[in-house]
Amino acid sequence: MLTGELVRLRPVEPEDADAFYRWHNDEDVMRWLQSYFHESLAAVRKRFADRSDNSYEKVTFCIETLEEQGRLIGVVVLRDADPVNARAQVDIYLGEKEYWGGGYGTDALRTACRYGFDTMRLHSIELTVVEANERAVKSYKKIGFQVDGRLREAFFRDGEWHDELLMCVLRDELR
Ligand SMILES: CC(C)(COP(=O)(O)OP(=O)(O)OC[C@H]1O[C@@H](n2cnc3c(N)ncnc32)[C@H](O)[C@@H]1OP(=O)(O)O)[C@@H](O)C(=O)NCCC(=O)NCCS
């Protein structure tokens, strides 16, 4: 279990499946996330029951609030870790919308990156984000991510193309 200022990160449990199913069916939550096909609740429950353990290649953490006896509000994943170059990718979202803008996601990302740098001994962590997702871009910049590249018209939503930003934080840059 990892603790930040507002959140705690813990491994995923099979019982979390229903919350994820609800989030994946919420258009607001999924607006800037890649999602092509809807899964049935049964499929999500099966996926969660069969889930492999966390490993160097993929570490998935549920995000829980420190208050309210630990409410599940989102997920953060460190994946595709490359031991030679000490790099990994990170994905994050809060599925409980009332927590957006409250600093919970930023705190969770900082805590996950701190784990990546201090425990996994990573040197850099990267992500891609749709440029129009202003809150996310601001959140990532706040903790030290910088824009390293632009993927032009890489994301299609509601009839429009959007650019994606490639953002990266190095070990000594995390704030
Ligand atoms: C993106 C996300 C993880 C950010 O976490 P968060 O805890 O909500 O972010 P914060 O509350 O720290 O807000 C970050 C900044 O955005 C600003 N902000 C808040 N709401 C905003 C809005 N609607 N539009 C633009 N900026 C906004 C805040 O002012 C804050 O900057 P400040 O602290 O300097 O004032 C979270 O909002 C989320 O999961 N959103 C939905 C799913 C998603 O977009 N995931 C990311 C996919 S790459």
The ligand as an SDF file (V2000), in Angstrom:
LIG
                    3D

 48 50  0  0  0  0  0  0  0  0999 V2000
   -6.8050   14.0820  -15.3690 C   0  0  0  0  0  0  0  0  0  0  0  0
   -6.9460   13.8060  -13.8720 C   0  0  0  0  0  0  0  0  0  0  0  0
   -6.1560   12.5430  -13.5090 C   0  0  0  0  0  0  0  0  0  0  0  0
   -6.3070   15.0270  -13.1350 C   0  0  0  0  0  0  0  0  0  0  0  0
   -6.3920   14.8080  -11.7600 O   0  0  0  0  0  0  0  0  0  0  0  0
   -7.0940   15.9110  -10.8070 P   0  0  0  0  0  0  0  0  0  0  0  0
   -6.7420   15.5230   -9.4300 O   0  0  0  0  0  0  0  0  0  0  0  0
   -8.5160   16.0290  -11.1940 O   0  0  0  0  0  0  0  0  0  0  0  0
   -6.2780   17.2310  -11.2000 O   0  0  0  0  0  0  0  0  0  0  0  0
   -6.1650   18.5410  -10.3020 P   0  0  0  0  0  0  0  0  0  0  0  0
   -7.3450   18.6850   -9.4200 O   0  0  0  0  0  0  0  0  0  0  0  0
   -4.8160   18.5510   -9.6360 O   0  0  0  0  0  0  0  0  0  0  0  0
   -6.2240   19.6690  -11.4060 O   0  0  0  0  0  0  0  0  0  0  0  0
   -5.1250   19.9490  -12.2470 C   0  0  0  0  0  0  0  0  0  0  0  0
   -5.2040   21.4040  -12.7200 C   0  0  0  0  0  0  0  0  0  0  0  0
   -6.2740   21.5290  -13.6490 O   0  0  0  0  0  0  0  0  0  0  0  0
   -7.0490   22.6710  -13.3340 C   0  0  0  0  0  0  0  0  0  0  0  0
   -8.4530   22.3760  -13.6480 N   0  0  0  0  0  0  0  0  0  0  0  0
   -9.4110   21.8570  -12.8530 C   0  0  0  0  0  0  0  0  0  0  0  0
  -10.5610   21.7060  -13.5380 N   0  0  0  0  0  0  0  0  0  0  0  0
  -10.3060   22.1330  -14.7950 C   0  0  0  0  0  0  0  0  0  0  0  0
  -11.0940   22.2210  -15.9780 C   0  0  0  0  0  0  0  0  0  0  0  0
  -12.3710   21.8190  -16.0040 N   0  0  0  0  0  0  0  0  0  0  0  0
  -10.5010   22.6880  -17.1030 N   0  0  0  0  0  0  0  0  0  0  0  0
   -9.2010   23.0890  -17.1150 C   0  0  0  0  0  0  0  0  0  0  0  0
   -8.4100   23.0290  -16.0130 N   0  0  0  0  0  0  0  0  0  0  0  0
   -8.9690   22.5510  -14.8660 C   0  0  0  0  0  0  0  0  0  0  0  0
   -6.8620   22.9280  -11.8620 C   0  0  0  0  0  0  0  0  0  0  0  0
   -6.9740   24.2960  -11.6160 O   0  0  0  0  0  0  0  0  0  0  0  0
   -5.4880   22.3630  -11.5650 C   0  0  0  0  0  0  0  0  0  0  0  0
   -4.4850   23.3240  -11.6050 O   0  0  0  0  0  0  0  0  0  0  0  0
   -4.0810   24.1320  -10.2550 P   0  0  0  0  0  0  0  0  0  0  0  0
   -3.9220   23.1300   -9.1590 O   0  0  0  0  0  0  0  0  0  0  0  0
   -2.8000   24.7740  -10.6510 O   0  0  0  0  0  0  0  0  0  0  0  0
   -5.1870   25.0590   -9.9800 O   0  0  0  0  0  0  0  0  0  0  0  0
   -8.4390   13.6290  -13.4580 C   0  0  0  0  0  0  0  0  0  0  0  0
   -9.1000   14.8630  -13.5340 O   0  0  0  0  0  0  0  0  0  0  0  0
   -9.1770   12.6100  -14.3140 C   0  0  0  0  0  0  0  0  0  0  0  0
   -9.0240   11.4220  -14.1110 O   0  0  0  0  0  0  0  0  0  0  0  0
  -10.0090   13.0510  -15.2940 N   0  0  0  0  0  0  0  0  0  0  0  0
  -10.8720   12.2030  -16.1010 C   0  0  0  0  0  0  0  0  0  0  0  0
  -10.1860   11.1220  -16.9430 C   0  0  0  0  0  0  0  0  0  0  0  0
   -8.9660   11.6250  -17.6680 C   0  0  0  0  0  0  0  0  0  0  0  0
   -9.0150   12.6230  -18.3690 O   0  0  0  0  0  0  0  0  0  0  0  0
   -7.8240   10.9230  -17.4740 N   0  0  0  0  0  0  0  0  0  0  0  0
   -6.5450   11.2770  -18.1020 C   0  0  0  0  0  0  0  0  0  0  0  0
   -6.3830   10.6560  -19.4410 C   0  0  0  0  0  0  0  0  0  0  0  0
   -4.7500   10.9880  -20.1010 S   0  0  0  0  0  0  0  0  0  0  0  0
  1  2  1  0
  2  3  1  0
  2  4  1  0
  2 36  1  0
  4  5  1  0
  5  6  1  0
  6  7  2  0
  6  8  1  0
  6  9  1  0
  9 10  1  0
 10 11  2  0
 10 12  1  0
 10 13  1  0
 13 14  1  0
 14 15  1  0
 15 16  1  0
 15 30  1  0
 16 17  1  0
 17 18  1  0
 17 28  1  0
 18 19  1  0
 18 27  1  0
 19 20  2  0
 20 21  1  0
 21 22  1  0
 21 27  2  0
 22 23  1  0
 22 24  2  0
 24 25  1  0
 25 26  2  0
 26 27  1  0
 28 29  1  0
 28 30  1  0
 30 31  1  0
 31 32  1  0
 32 33  2  0
 32 34  1  0
 32 35  1  0
 36 37  1  0
 36 38  1  0
 38 39  2  0
 38 40  1  0
 40 41  1  0
 41 42  1  0
 42 43  1  0
 43 44  2  0
 43 45  1  0
 45 46  1  0
 46 47  1  0
 47 48  1  0
M  END
$$$$
